[in-house]
């Protein structure tokens, strides 16, 4: 097979001509790694990989991060299981966010494999924070350049978080969230792989712009939310059996649509360790 890389409108690229369950040449891996860095999210179709192959592919990229809050696979702790049963109404990830920005070294990325899909619905939207940053006015870029923001797990996973109560035993460890030290990151980062500038705030975990009031922070994050989710920055990925999405948490947001009530959906996610971020 010959490797293909097809850029997609808004955000991401689709990779073809590769079997992720088979040995991969260093040349193909380097091409895929560059596509991942440049586009923020890459998609694969028609993959039939086992849990062991999922783990092996992830380990080629970076050490695996064991998630603190999501339920783990019963045999493979490296894999977080994102499951919604037919009788449940709330899904996991059903709002725009980026995974684990609350960590001091935010997660590099997440590799999500479709294991059971509803007959329709359940798509995931991805937004490019490269494009969101590039589209800012010169004055706004200058304003944001020196700023840093606090990111916290408590808002989503802490004791007062509605997320925990709505999703029951699929989310846990609220005590860990309460004890986890908040992190500080630049509002605009230089991506560690691509060297591009990216907007690095999100409505889920960004709680305070340092030096700003709570009201000023909330207004700014809301403004960036509207800006960054414009259609020209967004791609909607339609899941099919054998589909895999691999997104970069430093340069994208994502949002799992909850439009398949009465049907079961199960996805397996591996998250990769990242590095501290700089402006």
N, C-alpha and C positions, 0 to 999 in steps of 0.2 A: 504494500500500500504506500501511496505517496502522501505525505503530510500536507494538509491544506489549512490555511488560516483565513477566515472570512470575517472582516469587520462588520458589525451590526449597527443599525441606526440607534443613536442615543447613547448606548453604553455596551461595551463588550465585544467579543469575537467568538465565532464558532470554529472549533478545531475538528477537522475531519481526517480520515486516513490513518487512524491510530487505534490500537487495541490496548487499553490501559491495563488489561490483565496479562499482557505478554511482555517479554523483555523489550526495552526501548533503547535505542541508540543514544549516545551522548549528544549527537547532532540534533536529533528530533527533540530531546529533552530541552536543549538550549533554546531551540526555536519556540517551544511551548512556554518556557520560562519568560522569554522576551515578550511574547504576546500577552501573557498574564500581567507583566509589569506595565506594558504600554496601554492595555485596554481596561484593566481593573477587574474584569470578570471574563472567564472563558467557559464555554459550554461544549459538552461532548454528547453525542447521540449513539444509540444502539450499542451500549456497553453492557456486557454481562459479567460483572466482576463480583467475586466473593468478598466476604468481610475481610479475609486475610489479604486479598489483593488490594482492597481499599486501603488498608493499613500500610501495606508495602509501598504503594504509590505515594501516600502522604509522607512517609518517612524519607523518601528521596528528596523532599523539599526542605523539611525542617523537623525538629523534634515536635512530638505531638503534645498538645495542651489538653489535660484532662479537665473537663468542664466541672465547675463547682456546683452549678445550680440545676442543670438539666439531668434527666434520668439517663443512666448508662445502659448499654446493651448488656444482657445477662451473661454473655460469655466474653465480650470484648470491651473492657472498660475504656479503651481509646475512642470508642464510638458512642456519641450521644444520640439517643433515639428521640426524634420529634414526631410524636404520634397524636392524632386526633381520632377518637372513636366515633362511630356513627351517631351515638347518642349525646355527644358533647357538642357544645355550641361555640366555645372559645378555642381559637387555635394559638399556637406559639409563634411569635414573630409577626403578629398581625398589625404592625405599625412600622413606619420608617425608622430604621436604626442602623448602627454598625456594631458588630459583635465585639464585646469586651474592650471598649475604649476606656473603661474604668481601670484597666490594668496599667501598671507603670511601664511595661513593655507591651503595648496593645497587640492582640493576636494578629499574626501575619495574614492569615486567610482561613477560609472554611471550605471543605470539600463535601458537597451534599449529594448523596446518591438516592434516587427514587427507588423505594422498595415496594410500596403499594400505593396506588393512585386512585382517586375517585373517577367515575366515568367522564366527568368534565369539571372544569374549575380547578382551583388550587394553584394557579400560576404564581410566579414570583417576579416582582418588579425590581430592577436595579437602576440606580442613579449614579452618574459619574461625577465625582467630586473634583476631578481634573477639569471637566468642562464647566462645572459650576464656578470654580475659581477663575478660569480663563475669561468667563463672561462678566465678571465684576468690573466696575468702572476703575480707572486708575486711582481715583481718590479713595475708593473703598479698599483697594488693595494696599494702599499706603497706610490707611487707618488700621487695617487688620494685622499688618506685618509684625508689629512688636507685641501683640496681645497673646496672653496665655489663658487657658480655661481649666476649670476643675471638672473632672468626670467622676461620677459616683455610681456604684452598684446599688446603693440603698434605695434609690427611687423606684427601681424595677423589682429588686429581689429582697429588699429589707422588710422588717416587720410591719411597717405601715403601707407596704405596696399592695395595690389592688391586684396586680399581676399574679401574685401568689394565690390569693383567695379565689380568683376566677379560674385558675388552671389546676387547682387541687394538687394531687400527688405527682403531677408532671413537672412541677417546679419545687425546689426545696432549698434547705440550708440558709434560712433567713438570718440565723445567728452569724454565719460566716459573712454574709453581706454587711451586717452591722459592724463587724470587727475589721472588715477590710479597709485599709487606708485609702482615701481618695487619691486620685492621681492628677497631675498637672501636665498638660500638653499645649504646644503652640496651636493657635487658632488656624494658622496656615502652616502646613508642614512641607518639607522637601522629601518626596517619597524616597525611601532607602534603596529601592531597586531601579526605578526609572529616572530619578533625579528631577521629576516634574513637581510643580507646586500643586497642592491639593487642599481644599477646605476640610478642616478636621474639627467639626462640631456636629452634634446630632441631638435631636429632640428627646431621645430616650435617656441619655446619660450625662449630657453637658448641663451642669447645675449652676455654674458661676463663671463669668468672665472676671478675672482678677482685676480689681480696681473699679469695677462697675457695681451698681446696685442690683438687687434681685430683679427689680422692674426693668432696668435697662438690659440685663441679661436675657430675661424672658422675651422682651420685644425683639432683640437682635436674633435670638435663636429662631423665633417665629418668622422673622423676615428671611433668614437664610433657608428655612424649611420651604417657604413658598418659592424662593428663587431656585433652590437646588432640585426641586421636583417638577420643573417645567418639562413639558413633553420632549423637547429637543435634547434633554440630558438623560432620558429614561428609556430602558428597553424592558418589555414584558416577555419573560421566558415561559413558553408553554411546555409543561412537563409531559413527557411520554415515557412508557416503559423503556428502561435502559438509558435514561437521561442522567447527566451529571453536571452540576454547576460548581465552579471553583472561583470564589470571589476573594478579592483583596480588601481586607477591612480598613486599610489605610486610605483607599481611594474610591470607595463606593459606599452607598447606603443600599439597603434592600428591605423589601416589604412582602410578606407572604399573604396572599389574598385568602379571605375566609368566606368563600362563596360556594361551598360544596356540602351544605348541611344535609345530614342524614347518610353521609358516606364516610368511610374510613380512609385515612391517609397516613402513611408511615414513611419517614425519611430518615436516613442515617447520615450523621454529620461528624466529620473529624475536623478539629480546629488545630492550627499550627502556631507554634510559638513565634513571637515577633521580637522586635528590638525597640529600645527607646527611640522616640521620635525627636527630630530637631527641625527648626524653622528653615 
